[in-house]
């Protein structure tokens, strides 16, 4: 998944800091979206996954205008209850911005009614 950092993505804008660089909460949301996409082909249509734990190191700042590519790798199969994905974010120069793991729990979709 590819993103360009905007003013709305900054730590100052989301309230996680006071400077105009990519906010860690925004980066984590992008990483979670990548894990959801990576795991989706491994679960049945009646199931989905929800994030349960994050172990990510945000290594470098990204200014407004920077391009960020986020990747997630899921294992070859998912057990009945959980899956751990490796995640990574790099900038347009190939510099690693963040890396780590995100755990997701496998749940039945009908447990969570759509509003």
N, CA, C and O atoms as a printed pandas DataFrame, in Angstrom:
     atom_number atom_name residue_name chain_id  residue_number  x_coord  y_coord  z_coord
0              1         N          UNK        A               1    0.854   -1.155    0.000
1              2        CA          UNK        A               1    0.000    0.000    0.000
2              3         C          UNK        A               1    0.910    1.230    0.000
3              4         O          UNK        A               1    1.915    1.280    0.710
4              5         N          UNK        A               2    0.537    2.211   -0.806
5              6        CA          UNK        A               2    1.358    3.414   -0.927
6              7         C          UNK        A               2    0.574    4.640   -0.485
7              8         O          UNK        A               2   -0.615    4.784   -0.772
8              9         N          UNK        A               3    1.267    5.509    0.214
9             10        CA          UNK        A               3    0.658    6.723    0.745
10            11         C          UNK        A               3    1.601    7.899    0.523
11            12         O          UNK        A               3    2.809    7.734    0.354
12            13         N          UNK        A               4    1.013    9.085    0.530
13            14        CA          UNK        A               4    1.811   10.306    0.576
14            15         C          UNK        A               4    1.407   11.040    1.846
15            16         O          UNK        A               4    0.220   11.257    2.093
16            17         N          UNK        A               5    2.385   11.420    2.644
17            18        CA          UNK        A               5    2.128   12.100    3.905
18            19         C          UNK        A               5    1.538   13.479    3.623
19            20         O          UNK        A               5    2.111   14.275    2.880
20            21         N          UNK        A               6    0.385   13.744    4.227
21            22        CA          UNK        A               6   -0.262   15.055    4.112
22            23         C          UNK        A               6   -0.242   15.745    5.471
23            24         O          UNK        A               6    0.127   15.140    6.478
24            25         N          UNK        A               7   -0.638   17.006    5.492
25            26        CA          UNK        A               7   -0.702   17.741    6.754
26            27         C          UNK        A               7   -1.638   17.055    7.751
27            28         O          UNK        A               7   -1.414   17.131    8.959
28            29         N          UNK        A               8   -2.678   16.389    7.258
29            30        CA          UNK        A               8   -3.625   15.690    8.131
30            31         C          UNK        A               8   -3.029   14.432    8.759
31            32         O          UNK        A               8   -3.587   13.904    9.721
32            33         N          UNK        A               9   -1.907   13.947    8.233
33            34        CA          UNK        A               9   -1.257   12.740    8.738
34            35         C          UNK        A               9   -0.185   13.022    9.786
35            36         O          UNK        A               9    0.425   12.088   10.307
36            37         N          UNK        A              10    0.050   14.271   10.099
37            38        CA          UNK        A              10    1.165   14.630   10.974
38            39         C          UNK        A              10    0.828   14.464   12.450
39            40         O          UNK        A              10   -0.335   14.442   12.853
40            41         N          UNK        A              11    1.890   14.349   13.236
41            42        CA          UNK        A              11    1.733   14.239   14.690
42            43         C          UNK        A              11    0.987   15.461   15.239
43            44         O          UNK        A              11    0.144   15.327   16.127
44            45         N          UNK        A              12    1.292   16.632   14.717
45            46        CA          UNK        A              12    0.609   17.846   15.177
46            47         C          UNK        A              12   -0.886   17.780   14.876
47            48         O          UNK        A              12   -1.700   18.222   15.687
48            49         N          UNK        A              13   -1.251   17.238   13.730
49            50        CA          UNK        A              13   -2.667   17.185   13.341
50            51         C          UNK        A              13   -3.453   16.142   14.131
51            52         O          UNK        A              13   -4.609   16.382   14.477
52            53         N          UNK        A              14   -2.849   14.992   14.422
53            54        CA          UNK        A              14   -3.596   13.936   15.112
54            55         C          UNK        A              14   -3.458   14.009   16.626
55            56         O          UNK        A              14   -4.120   13.259   17.344
56            57         N          UNK        A              15   -2.608   14.902   17.116
57            58        CA          UNK        A              15   -2.492   15.100   18.554
58            59         C          UNK        A              15   -1.507   14.173   19.251
59            60         O          UNK        A              15   -1.544   14.030   20.474
60            61         N          UNK        A              16   -0.624   13.542   18.478
61            62        CA          UNK        A              16    0.346   12.649   19.112
62            63         C          UNK        A              16    1.721   13.295   19.262
63            64         O          UNK        A              16    2.669   12.660   19.724
64            65         N          UNK        A              17    1.817   14.549   18.872
65            66        CA          UNK        A              17    3.077   15.292   18.958
66            67         C          UNK        A              17    2.851   16.720   18.509
67            68         O          UNK        A              17    1.718   17.148   18.288
68            69         N          UNK        A              18    3.939   17.447   18.377
69            70        CA          UNK        A              18    3.826   18.866   18.059
70            71         C          UNK        A              18    4.518   19.265   16.762
71            72         O          UNK        A              18    4.632   20.453   16.457
72            73         N          UNK        A              19    4.983   18.274   15.995
73            74        CA          UNK        A              19    5.715   18.604   14.776
74            75         C          UNK        A              19    5.013   18.041   13.546
75            76         O          UNK        A              19    4.154   17.164   13.641
76            77         N          UNK        A              20    5.401   18.570   12.396
77            78        CA          UNK        A              20    4.757   18.204   11.130
78            79         C          UNK        A              20    5.486   17.053   10.445
79            80         O          UNK        A              20    6.027   17.205    9.350
80            81         N          UNK        A              21    5.491   15.894   11.115
81            82        CA          UNK        A              21    6.019   14.659   10.525
82            83         C          UNK        A              21    4.947   13.583   10.685
83            84         O          UNK        A              21    4.021   13.727   11.483
84            85         N          UNK        A              22    5.084   12.507    9.917
85            86        CA          UNK        A              22    4.110   11.425    9.961
86            87         C          UNK        A              22    3.898   10.950   11.396
87            88         O          UNK        A              22    4.846   10.587   12.093
88            89         N          UNK        A              23    2.645   10.960   11.817
89            90        CA          UNK        A              23    2.273   10.538   13.171
90            91         C          UNK        A              23    2.347    9.020   13.291
91            92         O          UNK        A              23    1.932    8.294   12.388
92            93         N          UNK        A              24    2.872    8.562   14.394
93            94        CA          UNK        A              24    2.922    7.122   14.640
94            95         C          UNK        A              24    1.534    6.494   14.598
95            96         O          UNK        A              24    1.391    5.422   14.010
96            97         N          UNK        A              25    0.496    7.102   15.189
97            98        CA          UNK        A              25   -0.833    6.489   15.085
98            99         C          UNK        A              25   -1.320    6.335   13.633
99           100         O          UNK        A              25   -1.973    5.344   13.307
100          101         N          UNK        A              26   -1.015    7.286   12.780
101          102        CA          UNK        A              26   -1.412    7.191   11.375
102          103         C          UNK        A              26   -0.639    6.062   10.696
103          104         O          UNK        A              26   -1.217    5.274    9.947
104          105         N          UNK        A              27    0.661    5.985   10.956
105          106        CA          UNK        A              27    1.480    4.918   10.388
106          107         C          UNK        A              27    0.970    3.551   10.849
107          108         O          UNK        A              27    0.910    2.616   10.050
108          109         N          UNK        A              28    0.606    3.425   12.113
109          110        CA          UNK        A              28    0.070    2.158   12.616
110          111         C          UNK        A              28   -1.242    1.805   11.934
111          112         O          UNK        A              28   -1.490    0.635   11.641
112          113         N          UNK        A              29   -2.082    2.793   11.677
113          114        CA          UNK        A              29   -3.343    2.532   10.966
114          115         C          UNK        A              29   -3.059    2.025    9.557
115          116         O          UNK        A              29   -3.723    1.101    9.088
116          117         N          UNK        A              30   -2.088    2.612    8.884
117          118        CA          UNK        A              30   -1.717    2.150    7.548
118          119         C          UNK        A              30   -1.191    0.717    7.610
119          120         O          UNK        A              30   -1.503   -0.104    6.748
120          121         N          UNK        A              31   -0.395    0.424    8.634
121          122        CA          UNK        A              31    0.149   -0.922    8.780
122          123         C          UNK        A              31   -0.962   -1.938    9.086
123          124         O          UNK        A              31   -0.947   -3.052    8.562
124          125         N          UNK        A              32   -1.909   -1.556    9.922
125          126        CA          UNK        A              32   -3.027   -2.464   10.211
126          127         C          UNK        A              32   -3.845   -2.734    8.953
127          128         O          UNK        A              32   -4.277   -3.864    8.726
128          129         N          UNK        A              33   -4.060   -1.716    8.140
129          130        CA          UNK        A              33   -4.790   -1.908    6.885
130          131         C          UNK        A              33   -4.049   -2.895    5.986
131          132         O          UNK        A              33   -4.674   -3.718    5.317
132          133         N          UNK        A              34   -2.733   -2.815    5.968
133          134        CA          UNK        A              34   -1.942   -3.752    5.160
134          135         C          UNK        A              34   -2.061   -5.171    5.694
135          136         O          UNK        A              34   -2.110   -6.119    4.910
136          137         N          UNK        A              35   -2.108   -5.338    7.026
137          138        CA          UNK        A              35   -2.248   -6.692    7.577
138          139         C          UNK        A              35   -3.628   -7.259    7.261
139          140         O          UNK        A              35   -3.754   -8.444    6.952
140          141         N          UNK        A              36   -4.650   -6.434    7.335
141          142        CA          UNK        A              36   -6.002   -6.896    6.997
142          143         C          UNK        A              36   -6.030   -7.408    5.561
143          144         O          UNK        A              36   -6.607   -8.459    5.284
144          145         N          UNK        A              37   -5.413   -6.673    4.660
145          146        CA          UNK        A              37   -5.357   -7.059    3.251
146          147         C          UNK        A              37   -4.536   -8.346    3.065
147          148         O          UNK        A              37   -4.906   -9.200    2.260
148          149         N          UNK        A              38   -3.444   -8.487    3.791
149          150        CA          UNK        A              38   -2.580   -9.665    3.654
150          151         C          UNK        A              38   -3.254  -10.936    4.162
151          152         O          UNK        A              38   -3.032  -12.017    3.617
152          153         N          UNK        A              39   -4.071  -10.809    5.198
153          154        CA          UNK        A              39   -4.700  -11.970    5.826
154          155         C          UNK        A              39   -6.020  -12.347    5.148
155          156         O          UNK        A              39   -6.420  -13.510    5.200
156          157         N          UNK        A              40   -6.693  -11.406    4.526
157          158        CA          UNK        A              40   -8.027  -11.645    3.958
158          159         C          UNK        A              40   -8.123  -12.896    3.086
159          160         O          UNK        A              40   -9.102  -13.631    3.212
160          161         N          UNK        A              41   -7.161  -13.173    2.215
161          162        CA          UNK        A              41   -7.291  -14.383    1.389
162          163         C          UNK        A              41   -7.184  -15.695    2.177
163          164         O          UNK        A              41   -7.493  -16.764    1.650
164          165         N          UNK        A              42   -6.754  -15.612    3.419
165          166        CA          UNK        A              42   -6.531  -16.822    4.219
166          167         C          UNK        A              42   -7.713  -17.208    5.092
167          168         O          UNK        A              42   -7.711  -18.280    5.698
168          169         N          UNK        A              43   -8.730  -16.341    5.163
169          170        CA          UNK        A              43   -9.900  -16.647    6.000
170          171         C          UNK        A              43  -11.142  -16.740    5.126
171          172         O          UNK        A              43  -11.203  -16.146    4.049
172          173         N          UNK        A              44  -12.130  -17.490    5.599
173          174        CA          UNK        A              44  -13.367  -17.667    4.835
174          175         C          UNK        A              44  -14.159  -16.369    4.793
175          176         O          UNK        A              44  -13.888  -15.448    5.564
176          177         N          UNK        A              45  -15.133  -16.293    3.897
177          178        CA          UNK        A              45  -15.955  -15.093    3.736
178          179         C          UNK        A              45  -16.752  -14.776    4.996
179          180         O          UNK        A              45  -17.118  -13.621    5.216
180          181         N          UNK        A              46  -17.024  -15.770    5.820
181          182        CA          UNK        A              46  -17.796  -15.568    7.052
182          183         C          UNK        A              46  -16.939  -15.030    8.190
183          184         O          UNK        A              46  -17.452  -14.680    9.253
184          185         N          UNK        A              47  -15.642  -14.966    7.962
185          186        CA          UNK        A              47  -14.719  -14.538    9.010
186          187         C          UNK        A              47  -13.921  -13.321    8.567
187          188         O          UNK        A              47  -13.824  -13.019    7.377
188          189         N          UNK        A              48  -13.362  -12.642    9.532
189          190        CA          UNK        A              48  -12.449  -11.537    9.287
190          191         C          UNK        A              48  -11.451  -11.519   10.436
191          192         O          UNK        A              48  -11.453  -12.415   11.280
192          193         N          UNK        A              49  -10.610  -10.514   10.469
193          194        CA          UNK        A              49   -9.661  -10.402   11.571
194          195         C          UNK        A              49   -9.711   -9.001   12.157
195          196         O          UNK        A              49  -10.070   -8.035   11.483
196          197         N          UNK        A              50   -9.345   -8.915   13.425
197          198        CA          UNK        A              50   -9.247   -7.632   14.120
198          199         C          UNK        A              50   -7.880   -7.549   14.782
199          200         O          UNK        A              50   -7.345   -8.556   15.247
200          201         N          UNK        A              51   -7.328   -6.365   14.823
201          202        CA          UNK        A              51   -6.026   -6.180   15.449
202          203         C          UNK        A              51   -6.105   -6.373   16.953
203          204         O          UNK        A              51   -7.060   -5.938   17.596
204          205         N          UNK        A              52   -5.078   -7.039   17.519
205          206        CA          UNK        A              52   -5.063   -7.284   18.961
206          207         C          UNK        A              52   -3.778   -6.837   19.644
207          208         O          UNK        A              52   -3.790   -6.553   20.842
208          209         N          UNK        A              53   -2.675   -6.768   18.913
209          210        CA          UNK        A              53   -1.405   -6.348   19.520
210          211         C          UNK        A              53   -0.493   -5.789   18.437
211          212         O          UNK        A              53   -0.512   -6.232   17.289
212          213         N          UNK        A              54    0.306   -4.803   18.835
213          214        CA          UNK        A              54    1.220   -4.143   17.905
214          215         C          UNK        A              54    2.596   -4.061   18.560
215          216         O          UNK        A              54    2.741   -3.595   19.691
216          217         N          UNK        A              55    3.597   -4.526   17.823
217          218        CA          UNK        A              55    4.990   -4.394   18.244
218          219         C          UNK        A              55    5.751   -3.788   17.064
219          220         O          UNK        A              55    6.305   -4.505   16.231
220          221         N          UNK        A              56    5.766   -2.462   17.009
221          222        CA          UNK        A              56    6.350   -1.748   15.867
222          223         C          UNK        A              56    7.303   -0.687   16.391
223          224         O          UNK        A              56    7.021   -0.003   17.375
224          225         N          UNK        A              57    8.424   -0.568   15.719
225          226        CA          UNK        A              57    9.377    0.496   16.028
226          227         C          UNK        A              57    9.329    1.515   14.899
227          228         O          UNK        A              57    9.645    1.202   13.751
228          229         N          UNK        A              58    8.928    2.744   15.240
229          230        CA          UNK        A              58    8.896    3.849   14.270
230          231         C          UNK        A              58   10.292    4.471   14.311
231          232         O          UNK        A              58   10.627    5.198   15.247
232          233         N          UNK        A              59   11.099    4.182   13.294
233          234        CA          UNK        A              59   12.527    4.479   13.311
234          235         C          UNK        A              59   12.926    5.867   12.809
235          236         O          UNK        A              59   13.887    6.455   13.307
236          237         N          UNK        A              60   12.192    6.392   11.825
237          238        CA          UNK        A              60   12.604    7.651   11.188
238          239         C          UNK        A              60   11.386    8.526   10.911
239          240         O          UNK        A              60   10.299    8.012   10.643
240          241         N          UNK        A              61   11.562    9.844   10.974
241          242        CA          UNK        A              61   10.462   10.748   10.654
242          243         C          UNK        A              61   10.253   10.862    9.150
243          244         O          UNK        A              61   11.174   10.656    8.360
244          245         N          UNK        A              62    9.026   11.194    8.774
245          246        CA          UNK        A              62    8.677   11.413    7.365
246          247         C          UNK        A              62    7.955   12.747    7.262
247          248         O          UNK        A              62    6.897   12.916    7.869
248          249         N          UNK        A              63    8.499   13.699    6.510
249          250        CA          UNK        A              63    7.867   15.015    6.404
250          251         C          UNK        A              63    6.644   14.988    5.486
251          252         O          UNK        A              63    6.422   14.026    4.750
252          253         N          UNK        A              64    5.875   16.038    5.544
253          254        CA          UNK        A              64    4.750   16.209    4.621
254          255         C          UNK        A              64    5.299   16.137    3.199
255          256         O          UNK        A              64    6.319   16.749    2.879
256          257         N          UNK        A              65    4.607   15.382    2.359
257          258        CA          UNK        A              65    5.031   15.201    0.974
258          259         C          UNK        A              65    5.790   13.910    0.731
259          260         O          UNK        A              65    5.913   13.473   -0.413
260          261         N          UNK        A              66    6.302   13.291    1.792
261          262        CA          UNK        A              66    7.053   12.040    1.630
262          263         C          UNK        A              66    6.125   10.927    1.158
263          264         O          UNK        A              66    4.937   10.908    1.481
264          265         N          UNK        A              67    6.686   10.011    0.396
265          266        CA          UNK        A              67    5.951    8.832   -0.062
266          267         C          UNK        A              67    6.341    7.657    0.830
267          268         O          UNK        A              67    7.520    7.442    1.110
268          269         N          UNK        A              68    5.346    6.906    1.271
269          270        CA          UNK        A              68    5.568    5.787    2.178
270          271         C          UNK        A              68    4.916    4.544    1.591
271          272         O          UNK        A              68    3.748    4.572    1.203
272          273         N          UNK        A              69    5.670    3.459    1.525
273          274        CA          UNK        A              69    5.130    2.176    1.089
274          275         C          UNK        A              69    5.088    1.249    2.299
275          276         O          UNK        A              69    6.096    1.037    2.973
276          277         N          UNK        A              70    3.911    0.704    2.560
277          278        CA          UNK        A              70    3.689   -0.181    3.702
278          279         C          UNK        A              70    3.421   -1.583    3.177
279          280         O          UNK        A              70    2.582   -1.779    2.298
280          281         N          UNK        A              71    4.146   -2.562    3.729
281          282        CA          UNK        A              71    3.918   -3.951    3.350
282          283         C          UNK        A              71    3.659   -4.787    4.595
283          284         O          UNK        A              71    4.162   -4.495    5.679
284          285         N          UNK        A              72    2.865   -5.828    4.412
285          286        CA          UNK        A              72    2.592   -6.786    5.481
286          287         C          UNK        A              72    2.704   -8.178    4.894
287          288         O          UNK        A              72    2.257   -8.433    3.776
288          289         N          UNK        A              73    3.296   -9.062    5.647
289          290        CA          UNK        A              73    3.437  -10.448    5.215
290          291         C          UNK        A              73    2.778  -11.345    6.250
291          292         O          UNK        A              73    3.101  -11.302    7.437
292          293         N          UNK        A              74    1.849  -12.158    5.770
293          294        CA          UNK        A              74    1.155  -13.113    6.627
294          295         C          UNK        A              74    1.796  -14.477    6.438
295          296         O          UNK        A              74    2.418  -14.734    5.408
296          297         N          UNK        A              75    1.648  -15.352    7.426
297          298        CA          UNK        A              75    2.133  -16.722    7.236
298          299         C          UNK        A              75    1.315  -17.416    6.155
299          300         O          UNK        A              75    0.320  -16.870    5.678
300          301         N          UNK        A              76    1.727  -18.604    5.775
301          302        CA          UNK        A              76    1.033  -19.340    4.714
302          303         C          UNK        A              76   -0.368  -19.777    5.105
303          304         O          UNK        A              76   -1.212  -19.996    4.236
304          305         N          UNK        A              77   -0.628  -19.907    6.398
305          306        CA          UNK        A              77   -1.961  -20.307    6.859
306          307         C          UNK        A              77   -2.275  -19.613    8.171
307          308         O          UNK        A              77   -1.396  -19.079    8.848
308          309         N          UNK        A              78   -3.555  -19.639    8.508
309          310        CA          UNK        A              78   -4.041  -18.996    9.730
310          311         C          UNK        A              78   -4.664  -20.071   10.600
311          312         O          UNK        A              78   -5.435  -20.895   10.109
312          313         N          UNK        A              79   -4.337  -20.072   11.897
313          314        CA          UNK        A              79   -5.029  -21.031   12.753
314          315         C          UNK        A              79   -6.432  -20.498   13.038
315          316         O          UNK        A              79   -6.810  -19.452   12.510
316          317         N          UNK        A              80   -7.192  -21.185   13.846
317          318        CA          UNK        A              80   -8.589  -20.808   14.084
318          319         C          UNK        A              80   -8.759  -19.522   14.870
319          320         O          UNK        A              80   -9.857  -18.967   14.908
320          321         N          UNK        A              81   -7.694  -19.033   15.501
321          322        CA          UNK        A              81   -7.899  -17.936   16.439
322          323         C          UNK        A              81   -7.039  -16.696   16.224
323          324         O          UNK        A              81   -7.481  -15.587   16.522
324          325         N          UNK        A              82   -5.809  -16.862   15.708
325          326        CA          UNK        A              82   -4.958  -15.681   15.576
326          327         C          UNK        A              82   -3.909  -15.853   14.497
327          328         O          UNK        A              82   -3.610  -16.959   14.050
328          329         N          UNK        A              83   -3.360  -14.708   14.095
329          330        CA          UNK        A              83   -2.303  -14.694   13.088
330          331         C          UNK        A              83   -1.379  -13.512   13.399
331          332         O          UNK        A              83   -1.830  -12.457   13.843
332          333         N          UNK        A              84   -0.092  -13.706   13.159
333          334        CA          UNK        A              84    0.882  -12.633   13.337
334          335         C          UNK        A              84    1.478  -12.288   11.981
335          336         O          UNK        A              84    1.953  -13.161   11.255
336          337         N          UNK        A              85    1.445  -10.991   11.649
337          338        CA          UNK        A              85    1.994  -10.501   10.379
338          339         C          UNK        A              85    3.230   -9.657   10.660
339          340         O          UNK        A              85    3.267   -8.903   11.633
340          341         N          UNK        A              86    4.237   -9.783    9.809
341          342        CA          UNK        A              86    5.356   -8.859    9.860
342          343         C          UNK        A              86    4.979   -7.643    9.018
343          344         O          UNK        A              86    4.329   -7.772    7.980
344          345         N          UNK        A              87    5.391   -6.470    9.474
345          346        CA          UNK        A              87    5.060   -5.228    8.773
346          347         C          UNK        A              87    6.322   -4.393    8.590
347          348         O          UNK        A              87    7.284   -4.488    9.353
348          349         N          UNK        A              88    6.275   -3.571    7.545
349          350        CA          UNK        A              88    7.418   -2.714    7.251
350          351         C          UNK        A              88    6.943   -1.500    6.474
351          352         O          UNK        A              88    6.041   -1.601    5.643
352          353         N          UNK        A              89    7.547   -0.360    6.742
353          354        CA          UNK        A              89    7.280    0.868    5.983
354          355         C          UNK        A              89    8.616    1.420    5.511
355          356         O          UNK        A              89    9.571    1.519    6.281
356          357         N          UNK        A              90    8.666    1.782    4.219
357          358        CA          UNK        A              90    9.875    2.373    3.649
358          359         C          UNK        A              90    9.496    3.639    2.892
359          360         O          UNK        A              90    8.365    3.787    2.428
360          361         N          UNK        A              91   10.457    4.546    2.776
361          362        CA          UNK        A              91   10.200    5.764    2.000
362          363         C          UNK        A              91   10.614    5.564    0.555
363          364         O          UNK        A              91   11.023    4.472    0.160
364          365         N          UNK        A              92   10.504    6.633   -0.237
365          366        CA          UNK        A              92   10.787    6.536   -1.673
366          367         C          UNK        A              92   12.255    6.252   -1.980
367          368         O          UNK        A              92   12.605    5.935   -3.117
368          369         N          UNK        A              93   13.106    6.364   -0.971
369          370        CA          UNK        A              93   14.528    6.086   -1.154
370          371         C          UNK        A              93   14.898    4.687   -0.663
371          372         O          UNK        A              93   16.059    4.285   -0.733
372          373         N          UNK        A              94   13.904    3.950   -0.168
373          374        CA          UNK        A              94   14.158    2.612    0.354
374          375         C          UNK        A              94   14.581    2.586    1.811
375          376         O          UNK        A              94   14.920    1.530    2.345
376          377         N          UNK        A              95   14.563    3.739    2.450
377          378        CA          UNK        A              95   14.930    3.814    3.866
378          379         C          UNK        A              95   13.814    3.223    4.713
379          380         O          UNK        A              95   12.644    3.562    4.529
380          381         N          UNK        A              96   14.167    2.349    5.632
381          382        CA          UNK        A              96   13.166    1.757    6.521
382          383         C          UNK        A              96   12.716    2.804    7.526
383          384         O          UNK        A              96   13.520    3.354    8.279
384          385         N          UNK        A              97   11.415    3.067    7.521
385          386        CA          UNK        A              97   10.822    4.038    8.443
386          387         C          UNK        A              97   10.301    3.363    9.701
387          388         O          UNK        A              97   10.349    3.932   10.792
388          389         N          UNK        A              98    9.800    2.136    9.535
389          390        CA          UNK        A              98    9.238    1.398   10.659
390          391         C          UNK        A              98    9.190   -0.081   10.308
391          392         O          UNK        A              98    9.118   -0.451    9.137
392          393         N          UNK        A              99    9.231   -0.923   11.339
393          394        CA          UNK        A              99    9.077   -2.361   11.130
394          395         C          UNK        A              99    8.619   -3.011   12.427
395          396         O          UNK        A              99    8.718   -2.425   13.506
396          397         N          UNK        A             100    8.120   -4.226   12.298
397          398        CA          UNK        A             100    7.671   -4.945   13.477
398          399         C          UNK        A             100    6.649   -6.003   13.139
399          400         O          UNK        A             100    6.663   -6.580   12.052
400          401         N          UNK        A             101    5.749   -6.254   14.100
401          402        CA          UNK        A             101    4.719   -7.281   13.948
402          403         C          UNK        A             101    3.383   -6.762   14.459
403          404         O          UNK        A             101    3.320   -5.932   15.366
404          405         N          UNK        A             102    2.320   -7.272   13.853
405          406        CA          UNK        A             102    0.961   -6.978   14.309
406          407         C          UNK        A             102    0.216   -8.303   14.410
407          408         O          UNK        A             102    0.212   -9.101   13.472
408          409         N          UNK        A             103   -0.416   -8.528   15.565
409          410        CA          UNK        A             103   -1.244   -9.716   15.778
410          411         C          UNK        A             103   -2.683   -9.384   15.446
411          412         O          UNK        A             103   -3.160   -8.283   15.721
412          413         N          UNK        A             104   -3.377  -10.361   14.844
413          414        CA          UNK        A             104   -4.787  -10.210   14.522
414          415         C          UNK        A             104   -5.528  -11.441   15.017
415          416         O          UNK        A             104   -5.028  -12.560   14.903
416          417         N          UNK        A             105   -6.717  -11.237   15.566
417          418        CA          UNK        A             105   -7.577  -12.339   15.987
418          419         C          UNK        A             105   -8.579  -12.633   14.889
419          420         O          UNK        A             105   -9.106  -11.718   14.256
420          421         N          UNK        A             106   -8.842  -13.917   14.662
421          422        CA          UNK        A             106   -9.828  -14.340   13.666
422          423         C          UNK        A             106  -11.192  -14.373   14.357
423          424         O          UNK        A             106  -11.358  -15.022   15.390
424          425         N          UNK        A             107  -12.170  -13.661   13.773
425          426        CA          UNK        A             107  -13.513  -13.570   14.363
426          427         C          UNK        A             107  -14.577  -13.832   13.307
427          428         O          UNK        A             107  -14.337  -13.700   12.107
428          429         N          UNK        A             108  -15.748  -14.202   13.783
429          430        CA          UNK        A             108  -16.905  -14.369   12.899
430          431         C          UNK        A             108  -17.484  -12.985   12.614
431          432         O          UNK        A             108  -17.712  -12.202   13.536
432          433         N          UNK        A             109  -17.718  -12.690   11.351
433          434        CA          UNK        A             109  -18.266  -11.376   10.987
434          435         C          UNK        A             109  -19.587  -11.078   11.680
435          436         O          UNK        A             109  -19.822   -9.943   12.093
436          437         N          UNK        A             110  -20.461  -12.089   11.817
437          438        CA          UNK        A             110  -21.790  -11.847   12.382
438          439         C          UNK        A             110  -21.757  -11.516   13.870
439          440         O          UNK        A             110  -22.793  -11.166   14.436
440          441         N          UNK        A             111  -20.605  -11.616   14.518
441          442        CA          UNK        A             111  -20.473  -11.198   15.910
442          443         C          UNK        A             111  -20.495   -9.675   16.050
443          444         O          UNK        A             111  -20.735   -9.139   17.132
444          445         N          UNK        A             112  -20.243   -9.000   14.942
445          446        CA          UNK        A             112  -20.115   -7.545   14.959
446          447         C          UNK        A             112  -21.075   -6.941   13.962
447          448         O          UNK        A             112  -20.716   -6.759   12.799
448          449         N          UNK        A             113  -22.307   -6.620   14.389
449          450        CA          UNK        A             113  -23.297   -6.080   13.450
450          451         C          UNK        A             113  -22.831   -4.749   12.850
451          452         O          UNK        A             113  -22.206   -3.922   13.513
452          453         N          UNK        A             114  -23.154   -4.586   11.597
453          454        CA          UNK        A             114  -22.837   -3.338   10.893
454          455         C          UNK        A             114  -23.879   -2.305   11.276
455          456         O          UNK        A             114  -25.077   -2.581   11.212
456          457         N          UNK        A             115  -23.434   -1.102   11.678
457          458        CA          UNK        A             115  -24.397   -0.049   12.085
458          459         C          UNK        A             115  -25.219    0.457   10.913
459          460         O          UNK        A             115  -26.065    1.334   11.085
